[in-house]
Amino acid sequence: MSAKDDMKDYLAQHPRMIGGLFAMVLLVSQAGSAAAVMGSATQVGP
């Protein structure tokens, strides 16, 4: 078996983990966007 098949089998046996992994991906992507915005907004004033 390959690693892809192992992951597919694991997620088939634990379907709630699909939702958990999806939520973590969303959280990380939102945190990355927020960090990028905060990093570019360092200039204060005109």
Backbone as a ProteinNet text record, in pm:
[ID]
protein_1_A
[PRIMARY]
MSAKDDMKDYLAQHPRMIGGLFAMVLLVSQAGSAAAVMGSATQVGP
[TERTIARY]
82.9	0	86.8	35.9	107.9	54.1	120.7	77.7	-59.9	-87.9	-218	-330.6	-306.5	-406.4	-424.9	-315.4	-325.7	-411.3	-390.6	-468.5	-615.6	-639.7	-777.3	-847.8	-778.7	-836.6	-863.2	-767.5	-785.2	-907.2	-919.6	-1032.8	-1165.2	-1160.8	-1282.6	-1328	-1232.3	-1266.9	-1299.9	-1253.3	-1275.2	-1328.2	-1452.9	-1504.7	-1509.4	-1515.5	-1517.9	-1385.4	-1278.3	-1147.9	-1144.3	-1226.6	-1231.8	-1274.4	-1376.4	-1421.4	-1317.3	-1249.7	-1146	-1029	-987.2	-877.8	-918.3	-1041.9	-1091.6	-1093.9	-1138.7	-1142.1	-1001.5	-905.3	-767.3	-709.2	-739.8	-691	-749.8	-878.5	-939.3	-877.1	-854.4	-795.4	-655.1	-574.7	-438	-438.7	-528.5	-531.7	-578.6	-674.5	-719.7	-611.9	-539.8	-432.4	-320.6	-290	-188.9	-229.6	-356.9	-406.4	-401.2	-439.3	-437.1	-294.3	-201.3	-61	-5.3	-45.4	1.5	-51.6	-177.5	-236.3	-169.5	-146.2	-83.4	61.8	128.7	266.7	279.5	178.4	185.3	129.5	64.9	2.4	87.4	217.4	304.4	324.7	285.9	302.9	188	223.9	124	132.8	19.6	17.1	5.9	14.8	-4.2	111.7
-119.4	0	124.9	225.3	352.5	440.3	550.7	642.9	700	718.4	771.7	674.8	546.4	445.5	436	449.6	445.2	559.9	679.5	795.6	778.3	724.8	702.6	602.6	496.9	396.8	455.4	534.2	596.4	688.9	772.1	864.5	790.9	677.5	597.8	539.7	506.3	450.9	560	682.8	794.1	914.8	912.5	1020	1157.1	1162.5	1292.8	1365.7	1291.6	1355.4	1438.3	1404.9	1483.9	1626.1	1640.1	1772.3	1844.8	1772.4	1833.6	1883.4	1803.4	1845.4	1965.2	1965.1	2078.1	2205.5	2195.2	2312.6	2364.4	2274.3	2318	2388	2337.6	2402.4	2542.5	2557.5	2689.8	2783.4	2735.6	2817.4	2864.6	2774.1	2810.2	2909	2889.4	2982.4	3120.4	3128.1	3257.5	3324.8	3248.3	3304.7	3358.2	3289.7	3336.6	3465.6	3476.2	3599.5	3714.9	3690.8	3795.8	3840	3748.1	3783	3865.1	3833.8	3909.4	4052	4068	4202	4282.8	4220.2	4292.8	4327.4	4245.9	4273.3	4386.6	4406.7	4511.4	4644.5	4644.4	4765.8	4827.7	4838.9	4891.9	5042.4	5101.5	5245.7	5319.3	5414.6	5491.6	5636.2	5692.7	5832	5840.6	5963.4	5984	5937.1
0	0	0	-65.4	-64.5	48.7	71.8	177.5	144.7	15.3	-26.5	10.2	-12	22.9	173.7	249	394.6	446.5	391.1	433.7	395.9	277.2	232.5	323.7	361.7	451.4	590.3	639.7	771.8	772.4	668.6	663.6	641.4	573.6	556.6	690.4	777.6	908.6	1010.1	988.7	1080.8	1002.5	959.8	873.4	941.1	1073.7	1140.2	1126.8	1101.8	1083.2	955.7	857.2	733.6	767.2	849	890.6	973.9	1061.3	1143.4	1059.7	963.3	875.8	791.1	744	664.5	747.7	871.9	960.3	987.6	1006.6	1030.3	908.5	789.6	667.1	655.8	685.4	680.3	783	902.7	1008	970	917.2	878.9	763	667.1	553.4	597.3	689.7	740	823.2	902	983.5	894.1	786.1	692.4	625	588.3	526.7	625.5	747.8	850.2	879.3	882.9	907.4	791.7	670.1	553.9	557.3	597.7	605.1	715.6	830	940.6	907	833	796.5	696.6	613.4	511.9	561.9	679.1	731.3	842.1	819.3	922.7	911.8	798.8	781.6	850.7	936.1	1006.5	958.3	925.2	878.3	728.4	676.2	530.2	446.2
[MASK]
++++++++++++++++++++++++++++++++++++++++++++++

